[in-house]
Amino acid sequence: MGERATFTVDIGSYVRECLATVRGSLGEGFDHLCDFKSVGVSMHPVLGWVVALRPSSGQEGRGEVLVDIRPVVLTQRVEGRGVVLSASLGFAPGAGRLDAQTALDAIGGDERMAGVLPAWPGTYYVTGSVNGVHFSLGVHLNPDNRKMVEILLKTYLGSYRSGVKFEYL
């Protein structure tokens, strides 16, 4: 689980597409955004799902209940000489260790916890980063590394097309 897989992906077509997108959206002078120095994908096993219920806030939805599910994600980090495993709730790996109080705090004031469901085997929450810009790629069943890099680069390019502002971590 702690191993990093190394593989090569031809990103030449993405560089050309990135240059066209950036020049079309931002103008000249932003070509450096298409210099892919670091592209990384991380996959975190989904251990299960926390199910929460909340009342509908719309006028026409009076009396209806909305269902919200959040994955319980296994995360790991190197600390000292060992690897520390923890679980986090929601789409924020590494947000903290999961315990009963953390789960209850993550559920909003108007929500109530309905239960916990097991995850399907091979379910992963996938994150990625391009040159220090981080993206959530969502939950995938048996994800393929090369396909995840493709999705990451398309997400990176799509963010320029839609005008999304980046947050550097």
N, C-alpha and C positions, 0 to 999 in steps of 0.2 A: 504494500500500500504506500510506503514512503518513497518508492522509486520514481525517478523522473524519466519519462520516455523521451528519447531524442529521435526526431524524424525530420525529413526535409519535405517542404511543400514549395512548389513553384509559384511565386507570388508576382511574377512579372506582369501578368494581365491585371492584377489588382493595383500595381503601381501606376500603370497607364490609366486605368479607370479612376484612380485616386487623383491623379494630376488633372484629368479632365473635370472631375467633380469639384475639386478645390478651386481651380481657376474659374469655373463657372459660377460657383457660389460665393467665393471670397475675393476673387480677382487675383492679380499678379502679386508675387511676393510671399506666397504661402506654400511654395513647393516643398519646403522643409517638412511639412506635415505628412508628406508621402514618402519620407525616408524612413522605412520600417527598420529601426534598430533593434527593437525587442518586441516579439510577438509571443505571448504565452497563454496557455489554456490550463485551467485547474479543474479537476473533477472531484466533487465531494459526495460520498455516498449518502443517499437519503435513507434515514432509519425508519421514518414513519411520518404521519401527518397529524397535526393538531387541528381539530374541527371546532370552529367558533360560530355562534349564531348571533345576529344583531337585527334589530327591527329596521324595516325599510323607512327611509326618511322622506320619501316622496308622498305627495297628497294622494295620488292614485294608488299607491302601494300600502295604504293604511292597513295595518293588521298583518301584513306579510312579513316573513322573516327571511333575511339573506344569509346564505351559508358562505363562510370564508374558511379556506384551508391553508395552512402554512406548513412547509416541510420542516422536519427535524433533521438537520444536516450534521454529519460527522466532519469535524475539522481537525487538523493537526498542525502543530508548529514545533520547531526545534527550540528547546530551552536547555541551555547548558550542554550536557552531554547526552541528553535523552530527547525523546519525542513525546510531547504532551498531546493527548487526544481529548477533545471536548466536543460537545454537541451544542448547536445554536438553533434558535427558532426563527423561522422566516428566511428571507432571502438575503441574509447578511452573515455569511460565514465568518467566524472569528469574533462575532459581536459579544461573545461571553459564554460562560458555561451555562448549560441548561439545567435548571432544577425546577421544582414545583413553583417557587416564588417567581422566578424569571418568566416562566410560562404564563402565570397569572398576570404579571405586570405587562407582558406583551399583548395580552387581550385587552382591548379598549374598555372604557367605563360602561359603554352601552352594550358590550358584547358579553356573552356567557359561553364558557367552554362546554362543548357538547360531547367531546370524546377524543380518542386517539385511534388512528387507523394505521395498520402496518404498511410498509412500502412494498411495492412490487420488486422482486429481485432484479438487480442490474439497473436500478434507478439512481441517477446522479444529478446533482445540482452543479451546473457548469458556469464558471466565470472565466473571463479572459481579459487580457490587457494588451494594448498596442502603445508602445512608447510611453508607458506610465499612465495611460488613460484606461480606466477600468470599466468593464461592462458585465452585466448579468446576462447570460445566455439562456437562462431558464433551466427547467428540469427536462432531462432526456433519458430515454430507455436505451441502455447499451450504446452509449455514444462512441463514435469513431473519431479518433484524434484529428485526422485530416479534414473530416467534415466539420468538426468544431472550429478549426482554424478558418475554414472557408466562411462559416457563419459569422465568426468574429470579425473577419475583414469586411464582410458585407454590412455588418452592423456599424463598424467604424465608418465606412463610406456613407451609409444611410444617415448617420448622424450629421454629416456635413450637408447632405441634401435637405434635411429637415430643419437645419438651423439650431440643433441642440447645442447648448453650451456645455463644455467639458468641465469636470471637476477633477483636478489632479490630486492624487492621494500620496 
